[in-house]
Structures are given as C-alpha cells and as structure tokens.
Amino acid sequence: MTASLPDEWRRRSNDPVFWTDVTQLLKTALAAVLAWVLATEAFSLSQSFLAPWAALLVVHATVYRTFSRGLQQVTAAVVGVVLAWAVGNALGLDTVSVAVVITLGLVVGALDWFGSEAITVAATAMVVLTTGYTSDDSLLLDRLLDTAIGIVVGLLVNAVVWPPLRRRTAISAMNSIDDDIGALLIDIGDGMVGPCTDKDVAAWIDRTRSLDADLDHAWALVRQAQESGRMNPRRSARGLRDPRRWQALLGRMEQAVAETRSMARTLGYHVAGRDQWEPGFRDRWPLLVRDAGRAIADADPDRIGDVHVRLSSLVDDLGALERSPAHWPVYGALVVNLRNTLDAMDEVAAANPLGQPPLAITRLQRR
C-alpha cells in the first residue's frame, strides 16, 4: 500500500477535476474564515458564527450560481434569524420553542420561492435560537449584520479570487468517453473472433448503458462549464458561454454509443447462427470492429479512415457474390452500425485530446 501512494498522488496531481475541487474547497474555507475575522475582530458581534455560516451558504461552483441563488439563500438566512428572534421573544428557550421554530422554519422553507433552500430557514432559526437566545431586541440587528457580512464576503471571494471555470472537469469527462467507446468495440471484436455467448452480448449492452450515464454526466458538466462563463471576469470565460463545439462532439459520441448498442443487439439476435455466415464476412468483420476500437481509443483519425476503406471493400466483395447471401440483412445492419460509428467518431478523434491550459502543479513539476 505504501508503494502505491506515490502513484496515487501522481495520478491525483494530474487530475483537473481534483484540483478544481481543491481550489473551490480552499476558497470556501477562505470566505468562511474572513467572514469570522471581520465579524469578531472588526465588528465585535455577539453571534459571529452566523458570518462563516452565511459565507458557506453562498460560495458555489460558479460565479453565476453564487449570484443567481444568492437572493434565495440571503432571504432564507434572514428569515431564519427573524423567526428565531420572534419565537424566542414569545416562548423563551425550551423544548417547545425549539419544536415550534423548527416546524415554522420547515413550513416557510417549503414555499416554492425558496426552492432548494427549504432546510436553510429551519436550520438557521434553530442554530440562532439554541446558541445565543436573549430577550434583548437590539441583538437582532447584530445577528442580521453577522449574516450580511458572511454573504458579502462569500460573494466577493467567489467572484474575485480565481473565479471558477468548470472547463477542466468537462474536458476531462469528454476525453475519457471516446476511450471507453474504443475499449468496448475492441472487446466486441475480440468476442466475435472467439466463442461468443449471450452473456457476452448482455455485458456489452450493459456497458453501453454505462456510457449513456457517462454522457449524461458530461452534458451536465458542459452546461456547468457554460454557466461558469457567465458573469465571470476572466478573459478565458468568453469561449465557454457558447460551447457549440463541445455539444457537437457529445452528440457524435451519443450517436456512436447508440450504434454500438444496436450492433450488440443485432449480434444477440443472430449470434447462434454465426457459423452459417459467409466466411468472408465472418472472418473479416470482427477484425474491422477491433481495429476501429483501437483507432478510436487512440484518437487516430487516419486509422479510422483506413478502417472505413476496408469496410467499404468488404461490402464490395460481398456484393460481387453471384448469389446474395441469405444473411445479407444481418450483414447490412452490422455494416451500417460500424460505418455510422466511424463517421461519428472521426471528428471526435481529430479533436482529442481537447486542449486546456496546464495545471499550475504541472508547471511547477516541470520546473
């Protein structure tokens, strides 16, 4: 285990998703600490914990989301503070008042306007009531000021200190999908060269479903990257506001996955009668699938083009037979699936790997 730690750290240090998460974590911690220092040292407020609490609420993965959801969170926190003050003045601090403030907080938070901040009202009210209730009405302004400090600090830190751009996470997800498509095609080709069972076909179909989930995740990351470019002052944010190229590549990968699933299903219907296939097709087609997978995994458009030419040659040879093969519909379906996959992945291979600036840790390692 000790020997694997350096390798694990090396892998992590070159993972853009890891460093994006680390950066955001450090920014969130910075916002909370700054809010605490301002509330305690600069303003000497009595419930300073509300400042870092509010800062944690407003620091999001993108600047746009910080501002777009900020109003909801600010209102939820303020309503929670006021609710705690009102219940505390009316009932004091005991079990009944805690139950009342939590219930009222959940009821108010359930309003559609609060959206995903439903729990924030009740949580803020409960914390304020149980940690520092007093009947002194003047402390209400202190609590609201604590909350305001945290909100302002969180907004400024996320907008000014290295505003997050989610391009690395999106690019990393997209760059890995074509490798998985290629690996699946290699396994299908190898499986068709040797004995192939219904269990093998079912496993291939299951892998296409996993690829669908990966594509859905990549689409979500591309939308997040697009969102991260909005209201972002960094110069490189402009290119993220309309990522048409990424969307086109994802569409092509979706097509390739759909064609591969169709190919696997066709094999599942007819694999039992494979021994009756024309030898020229039975022997050559699996090799084409395997070579296509290798070319796609290696992101080599020239080799993809070569497989395309060989596939056309196979079709010509089958068409030259004096008698049309009885299994021609099966051949045609498999050929169309493979040809469409090659057409879809050609541009993906040409674009892979998608360019992105090197990580700061990578530049330090090179030095």
Residue, then its C-alpha position, 0 to 999 in steps of 0.5 A: m500500500t505504501a508503494s502505491l501512494p506515490d502513484e496515487w498522488r501522481r495520478r491525483s496531481n494530474d487530475p483537473v477535476f481534483w484540483t478544481d475541487v481543491t481550489q473551490l474547497l480552499k476558497t470556501a474555507l477562505a470566505a468562511v474564515l474572513a467572514w469570522v475575522l471581520a465579524t469578531e475582530a472588526f465588528s465585535l458581534s455577539q453571534s459571529f458564527l452566523a458570518p462563516w455560516a452565511a459565507l458557506l451558504v453562498v460560495h458555489a461552483t460558479v460565479y453565476r450560481t453564487f449570484s443567481r441563488g444568492l437572493q434565495q439563500v440571503t432571504a432564507a438566512v434572514v428569515g431564519v434569524v427573524l423567526a428565531w428572534a420572534v419565537g424566542n421573544a414569545l416562548g423563551l428557550d425550551t423544548v417547545s420553542v425549539a419544536v415550534v421554530i423548527t416546524l415554522g422554519l420547515v413550513v416557510g422553507a417549503l414555499d416554492w420561492f425558496g426552492s432548494e433552500a427549504i432546510t436553510v430557514a429551519a436550520t438557521a432559526m434553530v442554530v440562532l435560537t439554541t446558541g445565543y437566545t436573549s430577550d434583548d431586541s437590539l441583538l437582532l440587528d447584530r445577528l442580521l449584520d453577522t449574516a450580511i457580512g458572511i454573504v458579502v464576503g462569500l460573494l466577493v471571494n467567489a467572484v474575485v479570487w480565481p473565479p471558477l471555470r468548470r472547463r477542466t472537469a468537462i474536458s476531462a469527462m469528454n476525453s475519457i468517453d471516446d476511450d471507453i467507446g474504443a475499449l468496448l468495440i475492441d472487446i466486441g471484436d475480440g468476442m466475435v473472433g472467439p466463442c461468443t455467448d449471450k452473456d457476452v452480448a448482455a455485458w456489452i449492452d450493459r456497458t453501453r448503458s454505462l456510457d449513456a450515464d457517462l454522457d449524461h454526466a458530461w452534458a451536465l458538466v458542459r452546461q456547468a462549464q457554460e454557466s461558469g462563463r457567465m458573469n465571470p471576469r476572466r478573459s478565458a470565460r468568453g469561449l465557454r458561454d457558447p460551447r457549440r463545439w463541445q455539444a457537437l462532439l457529445g452528440r457524435m459520441e451519443q450517436a456512436v454509443a447508440e450504434t454500438r448498442s444496436m450492433a450488440r443487439t443485432l449480434g444477440y439476435h443472430v449470434a447462434g447462427r454465426d457459423q452459417w455466415e459467409p466466411g468472408f464476412r465472418d472472418r473479416w468483420p470482427l477484425l474491422v470492429r477491433d481495429a476501429g476500437r483501437a483507432i478510436a481509443d487512440a484518437d487516430p483519425d487516419r486509422i479510422g479512415d483506413v478502417h472505413v476503406r476496408l469496410s467499404s471493400l468488404v461490402d464490395d466483395l460481398g456484393a460481387l457474390e453471384r448469389s446474395p447471401a441469405h444473411w445479407p440483412v444481418y450483414g447490412a445492419l452490422v455494416v451500417n452500425l460500424r460505418n455510422t460509428l466511424d463517421a461519428m467518431d472521426e471528428v471526435a478523434a481529430a479533436n482529442p485530446l481537447g486542449q486546456p491550459p496546464l495545471a499550475i502543479t504541472r508547471l511547477q513539476r516541470r520546473 
